[in-house]
Amino acid sequence: MNPAEPPPPAGRRNRIVLPATCSVHQAPRGRTTVAVSKLPDGRIEFDPHLSGACVFAVEEDELIKVLLRMGWR
């Protein structure tokens, strides 16, 4: 976070929103959004479309394994 920017609203400090692509709805690339949040219990939650209709969470350690396996640092 840039020190000149105000802090995010309370409750949003552990959440980011990413542009994504939805193959089901066939939206153009980057026209779908996915909210990624770190839950208090340490799991990482994904909320496609920001609707809460299909939310899934994974353990942080498991997500790190995926990233390492894919060659990301």
Secondary structure, 3 states (H helix, E strand, C coil): CCCCCCCCCCCCCCEEEEEECCCCCCCCCCCEEEEEEECCCCCEEEEECCCCCCCEEECHHHHHHHHHHCCCC
